[in-house]
């Protein structure tokens, strides 16, 4: 399935950026514009997110196939592939299954491991929110408070809310996302290695990339480097953009 793409920059080596769960390519807008001074940057909306089509399944091999097809359709490969969280796992699987389209790989705060299922409460709260008489985002935010205690996280989730003349509705395919969250939290049964240069960037205040993950990472990505952004949590590129760009720019060059 070809994915919606937003492009930034006029020239330079191609870079593809991919968002995490409940995100969209728009989450990368600021970073992409900065990277576009030296690269042609493409921000993808992964399936069931952003403006992508709603479909009934979203396994990592399926999402990797979407990425490969979209890169091929753009005619720009091989690319530097950057993915955050769910997008990071998608990027890893893409590199393992379609190494010819990935010139180098940047994984942002994710590892090729199974995490405890998370965010189910978020998906359910969004899906069950009453949107029938919503006039403002604040009307929906009030319905998310019990499930989502962080105001910053609520603001992030509410970026997915469409408010227009047709009323209020969510962009993501929430029923399918809720159903597949255990799969998204996991890691597919996949073999092989990616021999290209690989950089894992992680937040010092996050526990998504741990020391005991490194042996597993090395089995898939033998040419791996690591970079910690000490003051960042899980949303590394949003929380510490300057530090993030300072870290990845030499690697992309």
C-alpha positions as CSV (number, residue, x, y, z in Angstrom):
1,X,0.0,0.0,0.0
2,X,1.4,3.4,-1.0
3,X,1.5,5.8,1.9
4,X,0.8,9.5,2.0
5,X,4.0,11.5,1.8
6,X,5.0,15.1,2.7
7,X,8.3,16.2,1.1
8,X,10.7,18.9,2.4
9,X,13.7,20.4,0.7
10,X,14.8,20.5,-2.9
11,X,18.0,18.5,-3.1
12,X,20.4,16.4,-1.1
13,X,20.4,12.7,-0.2
14,X,17.0,11.2,0.5
15,X,15.8,10.8,4.1
16,X,12.5,9.1,5.1
17,X,11.1,9.8,8.6
18,X,8.4,7.8,10.3
19,X,6.2,8.6,13.3
20,X,5.2,6.5,16.3
21,X,1.8,5.2,17.6
22,X,-1.0,7.8,17.4
23,X,1.3,10.1,15.4
24,X,1.6,11.2,11.8
25,X,4.1,12.6,9.5
26,X,3.2,16.1,10.8
27,X,5.0,15.2,14.1
28,X,8.3,15.4,12.1
29,X,7.5,18.7,10.5
30,X,10.0,20.9,12.5
31,X,12.8,18.3,12.4
32,X,12.2,17.6,8.7
33,X,12.4,21.3,7.8
34,X,15.7,21.5,9.6
35,X,17.1,18.4,7.9
36,X,15.9,19.7,4.6
37,X,18.8,22.2,4.5
38,X,21.0,19.3,3.4
39,X,18.6,16.5,2.5
40,X,15.4,15.8,0.5
41,X,13.1,14.6,3.4
42,X,10.0,12.5,3.1
43,X,7.6,12.2,6.0
44,X,5.3,9.2,5.8
45,X,1.9,8.6,7.4
46,X,1.9,4.9,8.3
47,X,-1.2,2.8,7.7
48,X,-4.2,3.6,9.9
49,X,-2.6,6.9,11.0
50,X,-2.7,10.4,9.6
51,X,-4.2,10.6,6.1
52,X,-3.3,7.0,5.3
53,X,-6.1,4.5,4.3
54,X,-7.9,2.6,7.1
55,X,-7.3,-1.1,6.8
56,X,-8.0,-4.1,9.0
57,X,-4.4,-5.2,9.8
58,X,-1.1,-3.5,10.6
59,X,1.6,-6.0,11.4
60,X,5.2,-4.8,11.2
61,X,5.9,-6.9,8.0
62,X,2.8,-5.3,6.4
63,X,3.9,-1.8,7.4
64,X,7.5,-2.5,6.2
65,X,6.0,-3.6,2.8
66,X,4.1,-0.3,2.7
67,X,7.3,1.6,3.3
68,X,9.2,-0.3,0.6
69,X,6.4,0.2,-1.9
70,X,6.3,3.9,-1.2
71,X,10.0,4.4,-1.5
72,X,10.0,2.5,-4.8
73,X,7.1,4.6,-6.0
74,X,9.0,7.8,-5.1
75,X,12.0,6.4,-7.0
76,X,14.4,7.8,-4.4
77,X,16.0,4.7,-2.8
78,X,18.2,3.7,-1.2
79,X,17.3,6.2,1.6
80,X,18.4,7.0,5.1
81,X,15.4,5.6,7.1
82,X,14.5,7.2,10.5
83,X,11.7,5.9,12.7
84,X,10.5,6.7,16.2
85,X,9.0,4.1,18.5
86,X,6.4,2.1,16.3
87,X,8.0,3.8,13.3
88,X,11.4,2.7,14.6
89,X,10.3,-0.9,14.7
90,X,8.8,-0.5,11.2
91,X,12.1,1.0,10.1
92,X,14.0,-2.0,11.5
93,X,11.8,-4.5,9.8
94,X,12.1,-2.6,6.5
95,X,15.9,-2.7,6.7
96,X,15.9,-6.4,7.5
97,X,13.4,-7.4,4.8
98,X,14.3,-4.9,2.1
99,X,17.9,-3.9,2.7
100,X,18.4,-2.6,-0.8
101,X,16.1,0.4,-0.2
102,X,17.8,1.4,3.1
103,X,21.2,3.1,2.8
104,X,21.5,3.7,6.5
105,X,19.1,3.3,9.5
106,X,18.3,5.5,12.5
107,X,16.1,4.0,15.2
108,X,14.7,6.5,17.8
109,X,13.9,5.1,21.2
110,X,12.9,1.6,20.2
111,X,14.5,-1.9,20.3
112,X,13.7,-5.2,18.5
113,X,12.1,-6.6,21.6
114,X,8.6,-7.1,23.0
115,X,7.4,-4.5,25.4
116,X,4.6,-4.8,28.0
117,X,1.3,-3.8,26.3
118,X,0.8,-0.1,26.7
119,X,-1.6,2.6,25.6
120,X,-4.7,0.4,25.5
121,X,-6.4,2.8,27.8
122,X,-5.5,5.7,25.5
123,X,-7.0,4.0,22.5
124,X,-10.1,3.0,24.3
125,X,-10.6,6.5,25.8
126,X,-10.3,8.1,22.4
127,X,-12.5,5.5,20.7
128,X,-15.3,5.8,23.3
129,X,-15.3,9.6,23.6
130,X,-18.6,11.1,22.8
131,X,-18.0,13.4,19.8
132,X,-21.6,14.1,19.0
133,X,-21.8,17.7,20.3
134,X,-18.1,18.6,20.4
135,X,-17.4,22.2,19.5
136,X,-13.8,22.6,20.9
137,X,-10.8,20.3,21.6
138,X,-11.3,21.0,25.2
139,X,-14.6,19.2,25.1
140,X,-12.8,16.0,24.2
141,X,-9.8,16.6,26.4
142,X,-12.1,16.6,29.4
143,X,-13.2,13.1,28.4
144,X,-9.6,11.8,28.2
145,X,-8.4,13.0,31.7
146,X,-9.2,9.8,33.6
147,X,-7.3,7.6,31.1
148,X,-4.5,10.1,30.2
149,X,-3.2,12.0,33.2
150,X,-0.5,13.9,31.3
151,X,-1.6,17.2,29.8
152,X,1.2,16.9,27.2
153,X,0.1,13.5,26.2
154,X,-3.5,14.6,25.9
155,X,-2.4,17.5,23.7
156,X,-0.4,15.0,21.5
157,X,-3.4,12.7,21.2
158,X,-5.8,15.6,20.4
159,X,-3.7,16.4,17.3
160,X,-5.6,13.4,15.8
161,X,-9.0,15.1,16.2
162,X,-10.6,16.6,13.2
163,X,-13.0,19.5,13.8
164,X,-14.7,20.9,10.7
165,X,-18.1,21.6,9.2
166,X,-18.9,17.9,9.3
167,X,-18.3,17.7,13.1
168,X,-15.7,16.0,15.2
169,X,-13.9,12.7,14.3
170,X,-10.6,10.9,14.7
171,X,-8.0,10.5,12.0
172,X,-6.6,7.2,13.1
173,X,-8.3,3.9,12.8
174,X,-8.8,3.5,16.5
175,X,-10.7,0.2,16.6
176,X,-8.0,-1.6,14.6
177,X,-5.2,0.1,16.5
178,X,-6.7,-0.9,19.8
179,X,-7.1,-4.5,18.6
180,X,-3.5,-4.8,17.4
181,X,-1.7,-3.1,20.3
182,X,-0.3,-6.4,21.7
183,X,1.2,-7.0,18.2
184,X,2.5,-3.4,18.0
185,X,4.1,-3.8,21.5
186,X,5.8,-7.0,20.3
187,X,8.4,-7.9,17.8
188,X,7.7,-10.2,14.8
189,X,9.3,-13.6,14.3
190,X,12.0,-12.4,11.8
191,X,15.5,-13.5,11.0
192,X,18.4,-12.0,9.1
193,X,20.7,-9.1,9.5
194,X,21.0,-5.6,8.1
195,X,24.6,-4.8,7.3
196,X,24.3,-1.1,6.7
197,X,25.3,1.6,9.2
198,X,22.8,1.8,12.0
199,X,22.3,4.3,14.8
200,X,20.1,3.8,17.9
201,X,19.2,7.1,19.5
202,X,17.5,7.0,22.9
203,X,16.4,9.2,25.7
204,X,18.3,9.1,28.9
205,X,15.0,9.4,30.8
206,X,13.4,6.6,28.8
207,X,13.6,2.8,29.4
208,X,12.8,1.7,25.8
209,X,16.4,1.0,24.9
210,X,18.2,-0.8,27.8
211,X,21.7,-2.2,28.2
212,X,20.4,-5.8,28.1
213,X,18.8,-5.1,24.7
214,X,22.1,-4.6,23.1
215,X,23.0,-8.2,22.5
216,X,19.7,-8.7,20.6
217,X,20.2,-5.5,18.7
218,X,23.6,-6.6,17.6
219,X,22.3,-9.9,16.2
220,X,20.2,-7.9,13.7
221,X,22.3,-4.9,13.2
222,X,26.0,-5.8,13.6
223,X,27.2,-2.3,12.5
224,X,25.4,-0.5,15.3
225,X,26.2,2.7,17.1
226,X,24.4,4.2,20.1
227,X,23.7,7.8,21.1
228,X,22.0,8.8,24.3
229,X,20.2,12.2,24.6
230,X,20.5,12.6,28.4
231,X,17.7,15.0,29.1
232,X,15.1,13.4,26.7
233,X,12.3,11.0,27.4
234,X,10.6,8.8,24.9
235,X,9.7,11.6,22.4
236,X,13.4,12.3,21.8
237,X,13.1,14.5,18.7
238,X,10.2,16.5,20.1
239,X,11.7,17.0,23.6
240,X,15.3,17.8,22.6
241,X,15.3,18.7,18.9
242,X,18.6,20.5,18.8
243,X,20.4,17.7,20.6
244,X,18.7,15.1,18.4
245,X,19.7,16.9,15.2
246,X,23.3,17.5,16.4
247,X,23.5,13.7,17.0
248,X,22.1,12.4,13.8
249,X,23.4,15.0,11.3
250,X,27.0,13.6,11.1
251,X,25.6,10.1,10.8
252,X,23.4,11.1,7.9
253,X,26.3,12.9,6.2
